[in-house]
Amino acid sequence: MGPGTLGLAAAQVNVFVNTILATSEPGAVSALGYAFRFMYLPVGIFAVSVATAAIPDLARHAAVNAHEAMRETLSWGLRLMLVLSVPACVGLMVLSHPIVELIYLRGRFDTTSSALVAASLFFYAPGIIGYSIVKIASPSFYALRDARTPVIVSVVTILTNLALNIWLNRIMHYQGLALGTAIAANINAGLLLVLLSKRLGGLDGRRVMTVFLKIAVASAAMAGAAYYGEAWLHRSLPATLFGYQIVTRLFRVIGGITVGVLTLVLAALVLQIEEFSVALRRILGRGGR
């Protein structure tokens, strides 16, 4: 329990470090807090689901030293993580302002507050990929009865995050704290994958990288469609629909997301991303049930 807690503690410790460093700037602590919740939502929905499904198989393979089967399970889990986390990352970056305005812009939460949270969310979003990968990479070491490696990597990540955030806070203020945390999350994931690959004799890296590049291209197409779709609705729709500004914001966000998702699905089909098709079928299947 002790090493396991320390091995997975980097995310929460880094958030605590951000809170301390952000106290010197008015509104920064709240902005980072709201933005982190937004950023972590896809991790909680998608990454935890994939990891929960994969970890029992990883543990069974590790128990009998079936490293080949473990590599296949890890490769599949990582590819599934990527086709879900990369679009989520890009989508939150592109639509950070309209999403934050839709959820929070009312009462004493004014446009200045929205801008603070949206900027934090933009720089936090790349961390979705790293946080997602850690959800499956770190437990893999515990399945191999290695509690030491995740703890060491966690400590390295915390120290790296501290150094990055102190430096970036001076350059970019509170936005640098979000960016530093996102970079540290991906460093954490990268170190775990490198060490896990050495331990298992590879992780089908070429196939994982191919899927990453394909979903990155598809996500770029999605980003353009979502951005320009939302911008067109912003110009075309009146300030209030049915007497409420929130209705206009809702149409803008839903419209941008719809155009973006449709573009993503089309791009994934053209690029023949098998993992995306599987993930989409599972999501639609659960929605139907």
N, C-alpha and C positions, 0 to 999 in steps of 0.2 A: 504493500500500500504506500509506504513512504517513497521509494524510488519512483513508483508509478505516478504519484502526485507531482513530484518534482519534475518528472520527465514531460508532463503535460502542462506545467504551470507557466511556461514562458508567456503565453498570450495574456494571462491575467496579471502577471508581474509587470509586463510591458505597459499594460493599460494603467496600472498603478503609478508607474514611472511617469507616464504622460500627464497624469493628474497633478503630480507634484510640480513638474516643469511648467505646466500650463497656468498655474495659479498667478503668475505675474502679469497675465494679460486678461483684461476684463472679457468675460463671456466665453473664453477659450475652453474652460473645463466642461461647461455645459455643451458647447458645440461638439467637442470631441466625444462626449458621452452619447449624445443623440446619434452622431454619425457612426460610431462603433456598433451600436445596436442595429442600424440599417445594414452595415457591412456584414455583420455576423449572421444575419437572417438566412442568406443562401447557404452558408456553412451549416447552420443548424438543420435546414430542410433537406439539402441534397447530400452534403458530405457525410453527415452523421448517418443518413440512411444507407449510403453505399458502404461505409465502414462497418455498420452493424450487420449488414448482410455478408460481408467478406471475412470478418474477423473469425467467426467459428470455423470456417474452412481453413483459414491460415493456421489456426491453432491445431486443427486435426493433422494437417500436413506436417507442421513443425514437430508434433509429438512423435511421428514415425520417421523423422528426418527425410521426408519426401520433398527435397528442395526444388526439384523440377516442377512438381505440382504447385508448390508455394510460389515459385516464380510466375507461373501462368496465372494464378489467382491474383497476385499482386499487380501484374501487368494489366489484366482486365479491369481491376478496381481503379488503377491509376488512370487508365484511358477513359473510364466512365466518369471519374472525377473531373477530368479535364473538359470533356464535352459539356459538362454542366456548369463548372466554375468559371471557365473563360468567358462564355457569353454573359453570365451573371456579373462578372467584373466589369466588362465593357459596357453593359447596359446601365449599370449604376453610375459609371463615370459620365456617360453621354447624357443621361436623364436625371442627373443628381439635383439640379435646380428645380425642375418641374415636380419631381417626386416629393422633395422636401416641402415645397410650397403647398402641394396638395394635402399632405398629412398635417403640417404644423402651422401654416400661415393663417393665424386668426388670433384675436384678443391681443395680449401683450407680446405675442410672438410675431414680430414685425418683419419687414423685408430685410432689415439688417441682420436679424437673427437667422433668417432663412439662408442668407448668403454665407454666414459663418459656418452653418451646419453643412451646406452643400459643398463648400470648399473642402471641409474636412473629409466628407464622404468621397469626394473625387480622389483624394490622395490615399485614403484608407483602402479603396476598392481593390487595387492590385494585390492586397494581402489575402483576398478571398482564395486565390489559387494556393498560396502557401499554407494557410490554415486548413484547407481542405485536404491537401496531401498529408499533412501531419496526422490527421485523424486516422489514416490507415497505415502510415509508415511507422509511427511510434509504437502502436500495439503489436506490430510485426516483430519488433525486438523482444517484447515481453513473451510472445509466443515461442521465441527461440531461447527463452530463459536468460535473456540478456537485459538486465535492468540498468546496467552501468552506462551503456552508450547513450540512451535517450536523456539521461540525467546530465551527462557531460555536454551533449549538444544543446540542451536547454540552458545550461549555465552560460555557454558560449554565446547563445542567441541573446540572452538577457544583457550580457556585457556589451555585445555588438549594438543592440538596440539603445542602450544607455549612451554609448559613444556617438552613434548616429544622431540621436535626438538632441543631445547637447549641441552638436555642431549645426544640425539643420534648424534648430530653434533660433539660433543666432541669425541665420540667413533668411529663413522663410517664416519665422514666428510659429504660431500654433499649427499652421499647415505642415511645417517641417516635422512636427511630432507625428502627425498621421503618416506622412511619407516614410519616415524612419521606421515606424512600426511595421508598415507594409513590407519594406525591404527586409527587415529582420525576420518576418514571418517566412518569406521566400528563402532566405539564407538557412533558416531552420529546416525547412522542407528539403532544400538541396543537399545539406549535409547528411540528413537522415537517409536520403535516397542513395547517395554515393557510398555511404558506409554499408547500407543494406545490400547494394549491388555487389560489393566486395565480399560480403558474408555469404551471399547466395550464388555467386558466380554469374552475375548479370541480372537485369530486370527487363529483358526484351526492349532495350533502350531505343533501338532504331524504330520499332513499331510505335512506341509511346511518343517519340519525337515527331513521327509522321502525323499521328493523330493531332498532336498539339499544333503543328503548323497548319494543318487543314482547318481545325476549328478556329484558329486565330484568323485565317483568311475569311472564313464564314462570319465570324464575329465582327470583323472590320466592315463587311458589307451590311450586316445588321446595324452597326453603329451609324453608318451614313444614312440608312433608311429611317431609323428611329429619330435621329437628330433633325433631318430635313422634314420628316413627317410631322413631328411635334412643332417645329418652327412654322410650317405652313398653317397648321391649325391655330397657332398663336396669333398669326397675322389675320386669319380668315374669320375666326369666331369672335363674336362680340365680347365685351368685358364681362357681361353677366348673361347667363342663360336661365330662363325661368325665374329671374330675379335674384339669382345667387351666383357669386363669383366662384364658389367651390365647384359648381356644376361645370363651368367652363374649364377649370383646372382639371377636373376629372376626365372630361372629353379629350383634353390635350394629352394627358398621360396615357389613357387607355388607347387613344389613337396612335401615339408614338410607339407604345409597346407592341400593339397589334401589327403595325407595319414592320417593325423590327423583327418580331418573331417569325412572321411569314417569310421575310427575306432570309432569315437564318435557316429555316426549314428548307427553303428552295436551294440555298447555297450548299447546305449539308448533303442534299440529294445529288446535286451536280458533282460535288467533290467525293461522293460515295463514302461518307463517314458512317460506317456500320454501327459504331458505338452510339452515335447520336440517334440513329433510328431505333435502336434497342431502348435507349433511355426515354425517347418520346413515346414509344408504345407502352412502356411501363407506367409513365406518368398519366397518359390518357386512360390506360386500363384502370388505374387506381381512382382516377376522377370519375370514370363511368360507374365503378362499384360504389 
